[in-house]
C-alpha cells in the first residue's frame, strides 16, 4: 500500500549563498513504510555529495551554492511503487 497524499510536501525555500538549506518532506503512509529520496530538476540526487544529507525525509544542504537553486521533488518509494510530491523551489541569492 502507498497512499497518494504526502503528510507534508516540501515548501519553497529562499536562502543566501553559503547558508544551509533544509527541505522537509513527510511521505505518505505506506506498507511497508516508504523510503524517501529527492530529485532536482527531474534528476535523482546522489547521496554521494558530501554537502547533502537526507535524513528522515529532510534534505539538508550544508552550504548552498547558486548551482543548488532549482525545483526539488520528494519521492516516496516502496515495493508497490513510487509517488512524487508537489515540486518545491529552492532559490539561492
Secondary structure, DSSP 8 states (H G I E B T S, - for coil): -B-S--SB----EEE-TTS-EEE--B---BSS--EEEEEETTEE--TT-TTEEEETTEEEESS--GGG-EEEEEEEEETTEEEE---EEEEE-
